[in-house]
Amino acid sequence: MTNRTSGSLLEQNCRPEWPPWTCVAANVCGLCSTTLWFLVLLPQVWKNFRRKSVVGLSVLWGTANFTASLVNLCFVYGYAEIPLYGKINSIYMPILEFTILVQFWIYGHHYQRKHKVAYLVFCLCVWTTLLSLNLGLKLFPYIQWVAIGLWCIETFPQVFLNFKLRSTYGQSTRSVIIASIGKMTDFLSTYGLRMPIQYVVMIYFSSSVNYVNVIQVVWFHGRRPYIERDVTPNVQYKEVHDDNVDDNMRDTEEEALCTPKGQRLAPGVRTRRAIRCFLIALFTCFLALFAYGIVWASKSYYAIFAPVTLVSVTSFAFLWYSRSWKTDRVV
């Protein structure tokens, strides 16, 4: 049985050693992923528009996303043979990601104008250079590693910012939930089909860092952001409330954080804490699955350096920002 790269939509990039139904299932996951990526950033765009603010959202995350998608667009249509759903995503995602960058320009009131202009000029220079190398010199397979690298680290700036603020109020919880489902279908699709090694590496890091972000959303859910030392004074607190958590929930969680050691928590707080611990354990298991997947797909134990790197960077960021948590508790 030979690998099929043509035929029906659900019979592309099949693994010849696997039963045909696995190929169909993996391509179905890919189509589901495409549908989810059409939706994933819409709640975030809407939340930014409703708040008229991007406070709590990392501009480096937005820039890395768009830059990687721009490079990937050239790679997909100039070099790679990937399923149709991948080609559809390569067009749609840069448009939505560029929309978020425009929102940073319009709603980024906490950035000085001269800094915004300088950052824009820098980005334009980078994007022009990457497009020139791709379209002019046809360096598609080499420049694609730039996209892979950016996708591997794209969520790290947001993860660091969340640790710094001790909150995920800048992110849309709905977008994070959709992304977590999309990353899982991405993982099943990419590892169930024959795909370029670039995509195998990319899916591991992008999925794993996304699930670290999901754990943050669960962990920080309902907590007020500690913004006094991180955001300019003219940003109003009402502007940065997490619209997915009501005030009663915030007060209950704050009370739980301040409960003296040994004192019994209210039943509702205990239940939410149990659910939170269960979800964190579940997503940690998914991280272990992703780690196993990259070692299996790459057929090399050197791939273990990928999860080791992820754990090391995340742990360092957590320890770095947690040093000031106790001193900043009362603000």
C-alpha positions in Angstrom: 0.0 0.0 0.0 1.5 3.3 -1.0 1.0 6.7 0.5 -1.9 8.5 -1.0 -1.4 12.2 -1.6 -4.3 12.6 -4.0 -7.9 11.4 -4.2 -10.7 12.4 -1.9 -10.3 15.1 0.7 -10.2 12.5 3.5 -7.6 10.3 1.8 -4.6 12.6 1.6 -1.2 12.4 3.3 -2.0 8.9 4.7 0.4 6.8 6.6 0.8 3.6 4.4 1.4 1.3 7.4 -1.8 2.3 9.1 -5.4 1.2 8.4 -7.3 3.4 6.0 -9.8 4.6 8.6 -7.0 6.2 10.6 -6.3 8.4 7.6 -9.9 9.4 7.3 -10.1 10.1 11.1 -6.9 12.3 11.0 -8.2 14.3 8.0 -11.5 14.8 9.8 -9.6 16.2 12.8 -7.8 18.5 10.4 -11.1 19.8 9.0 -12.4 20.3 12.5 -9.3 22.2 13.3 -9.8 24.4 10.3 -13.3 25.2 11.5 -12.1 26.0 15.0 -9.3 28.3 13.7 -12.0 30.3 11.8 -13.5 31.0 15.2 -10.6 31.0 17.6 -9.6 34.7 17.5 -13.1 36.2 17.0 -13.9 36.3 20.8 -10.6 38.0 21.4 -11.2 40.6 18.7 -14.6 41.2 20.1 -13.4 41.5 23.7 -10.7 44.0 22.6 -13.3 46.0 20.7 -15.8 46.0 23.6 -13.2 47.1 26.2 -11.5 49.5 23.7 -8.3 48.2 25.3 -5.6 45.6 24.8 -4.2 45.8 28.3 -3.2 42.4 29.6 -2.7 41.1 26.0 0.9 40.7 24.7 1.8 42.6 21.6 4.7 40.1 21.1 2.2 37.3 21.0 0.2 39.1 18.3 3.3 40.0 16.2 4.7 36.5 16.4 1.4 35.0 15.3 1.0 37.3 12.2 4.7 37.0 11.2 4.6 33.2 11.3 1.4 33.1 9.4 2.8 35.4 6.7 5.8 33.2 6.2 3.6 30.1 6.3 1.4 31.6 3.5 4.4 31.7 1.2 5.5 28.2 2.2 2.1 26.6 1.6 1.5 28.1 -1.8 5.1 28.1 -3.0 6.5 24.8 -1.8 4.7 22.4 0.5 2.2 19.7 -0.3 -0.4 19.8 2.5 -4.1 19.1 2.7 -6.7 21.6 1.6 -7.7 22.6 5.1 -4.1 23.7 5.7 -4.2 25.9 2.6 -7.5 27.5 3.7 -6.1 28.3 7.2 -2.9 29.8 5.7 -5.1 32.5 4.1 -7.6 33.2 6.8 -5.4 33.3 9.9 -3.1 36.2 8.8 -6.2 38.4 8.2 -7.6 37.8 11.6 -4.1 38.2 13.3 -3.5 41.4 11.4 -6.8 42.7 12.8 -5.6 42.2 16.3 -2.3 44.1 15.5 -4.5 47.0 14.3 -6.3 46.9 17.6 -3.0 47.2 19.4 -2.4 50.4 17.4 -5.8 51.8 18.0 -6.5 50.7 21.6 -2.9 50.6 22.9 -3.3 53.8 24.9 -0.8 52.6 27.5 2.0 52.7 24.8 3.6 55.9 23.9 3.0 57.0 20.3 6.7 57.1 19.4 7.2 53.6 20.7 4.2 52.4 18.5 5.7 54.1 15.4 9.2 52.6 16.1 7.7 49.1 16.6 5.6 49.5 13.4 8.7 50.5 11.3 10.6 47.5 12.8 7.8 45.1 11.9 7.5 46.4 8.4 11.2 45.9 7.8 11.1 42.3 9.1 8.0 41.5 7.0 9.5 43.0 3.9 12.7 41.1 4.3 10.9 37.7 4.9 8.7 38.2 1.8 11.7 39.2 -0.3 13.6 36.1 0.7 10.6 33.9 0.0 9.3 35.4 -3.2 12.5 36.6 -4.6 15.1 33.9 -3.7 12.6 31.1 -3.3 14.0 30.1 0.0 10.7 28.6 1.1 11.9 25.5 3.1 14.5 27.5 4.9 12.5 30.6 5.8 9.7 28.3 6.9 11.8 27.5 10.0 11.3 31.2 11.0 7.6 30.5 11.1 8.2 27.3 13.0 10.3 29.0 15.5 7.8 31.8 16.0 4.9 29.4 16.4 6.9 27.4 18.9 7.4 30.5 21.1 4.3 32.6 20.2 2.4 32.0 23.4 5.4 32.4 25.7 5.1 36.2 25.9 1.5 35.9 26.9 2.3 33.2 29.5 5.0 35.5 30.9 2.7 38.5 31.0 0.0 36.4 32.8 2.6 35.4 35.5 3.6 39.0 35.8 0.0 40.3 36.3 -1.2 37.1 38.2 -4.2 37.2 36.0 -5.5 36.2 32.5 -8.0 39.1 32.3 -6.5 40.4 29.0 -7.4 37.1 27.2 -10.8 36.0 26.1 -11.6 32.8 27.9 -13.7 31.7 25.0 -10.8 32.0 22.6 -8.5 30.0 24.9 -11.1 27.2 25.2 -11.6 27.1 21.4 -7.8 27.1 20.9 -7.3 24.2 23.3 -9.7 22.1 21.3 -8.1 23.2 18.1 -4.7 22.3 19.3 -5.8 18.8 20.2 -7.3 18.2 16.8 -4.1 19.7 15.3 -2.1 17.2 17.3 -4.3 14.2 16.2 -4.3 15.3 12.6 -0.6 16.1 12.2 0.6 13.0 14.0 -1.9 10.7 12.3 -0.8 11.8 8.8 2.5 12.0 6.9 3.5 15.6 7.4 6.7 17.6 7.0 9.0 17.5 10.1 8.5 21.2 10.4 4.8 20.7 11.2 5.6 17.9 13.7 7.9 20.2 15.7 5.6 23.2 15.4 2.5 21.3 16.6 4.3 20.0 19.6 5.4 23.4 20.9 2.3 25.4 19.8 0.0 22.8 21.4 2.0 22.4 24.6 2.5 26.1 25.3 -1.2 26.7 24.6 -2.1 24.1 27.2 0.3 25.8 29.7 -1.8 28.9 28.9 -5.0 27.0 29.5 -3.7 25.9 32.9 -3.0 29.5 33.7 -6.6 30.4 32.8 -7.9 27.7 35.2 -5.4 28.6 37.9 -6.0 32.4 37.8 -9.7 32.2 37.1 -11.6 34.7 39.2 -8.5 36.5 40.6 -8.2 40.3 40.4 -5.2 41.5 38.3 -2.4 43.1 40.2 -1.8 46.0 37.8 -0.8 48.9 39.8 2.9 48.4 39.2 2.6 47.1 35.6 0.2 49.5 33.8 0.2 53.2 33.5 -2.0 55.1 36.1 -4.5 56.3 33.5 -5.9 52.8 32.9 -9.1 52.4 34.8 -9.6 49.2 36.8 -13.1 48.7 35.3 -11.4 48.5 31.9 -9.4 45.4 32.7 -12.0 43.3 34.5 -12.3 39.8 33.1 -15.8 40.0 31.4 -16.1 36.2 31.8 -16.1 36.3 35.6 -18.7 38.2 37.7 -17.8 40.3 40.8 -19.3 37.8 43.2 -16.9 35.1 41.9 -14.0 37.5 42.2 -14.8 38.3 45.8 -15.2 34.6 46.7 -11.9 33.7 45.2 -10.2 36.7 46.9 -11.7 35.5 50.2 -10.3 32.0 49.5 -6.8 33.4 48.9 -6.9 35.3 52.2 -8.3 32.4 54.3 -6.0 31.7 57.2 -4.2 28.4 57.0 -6.1 25.6 58.8 -9.5 27.4 58.6 -12.3 25.6 56.7 -13.3 27.0 53.3 -16.9 27.6 52.3 -18.4 24.6 50.4 -18.7 26.5 47.2 -15.1 27.5 47.3 -13.9 23.9 48.1 -16.0 22.6 45.1 -14.4 25.2 42.7 -11.0 24.4 44.0 -11.5 20.7 43.5 -12.7 21.3 39.9 -9.7 23.6 39.3 -7.3 20.9 40.6 -9.0 18.3 38.4 -8.7 20.4 35.3 -5.1 21.3 35.9 -4.3 17.6 36.4 -6.1 16.8 33.1 -4.3 19.4 31.1 -1.0 18.2 32.6 -1.8 14.7 31.3 -2.3 16.2 27.8 1.1 17.8 28.1 2.6 14.4 28.8 0.7 13.0 25.7 2.2 15.7 23.5 5.7 14.9 24.9 5.3 11.3 24.0 3.9 12.2 20.6 6.9 14.2 19.4 9.3 11.4 20.5 7.2 8.8 18.7 6.7 10.9 15.5 10.3 12.0 15.2 11.6 8.5 16.0 14.4 10.1 18.0 15.0 10.3 21.7 16.6 13.7 21.1 13.1 15.0 20.8 12.9 14.7 24.6 14.7 18.0 24.7 11.5 19.7 23.5 9.4 19.0 26.6 12.5 19.6 28.8 12.9 23.0 27.2 9.2 23.8 27.7 9.2 22.8 31.4 12.5 24.7 32.0 11.3 28.0 30.4 7.9 27.8 32.1 9.3 27.0 35.5 11.9 29.8 35.3 9.2 32.3 34.4 7.0 31.1 37.2 9.8 31.3 39.8 11.0 34.7 38.5 7.6 36.4 38.8 6.5 34.6 41.9 9.3 36.2 43.9 7.3 39.5 44.1 3.9 37.9 44.7 4.0 38.0 48.4 5.4 41.5 48.6 2.9 42.8 46.1 -0.1 41.0 47.7 -1.3 44.2 49.4 -1.5 47.0 46.9 
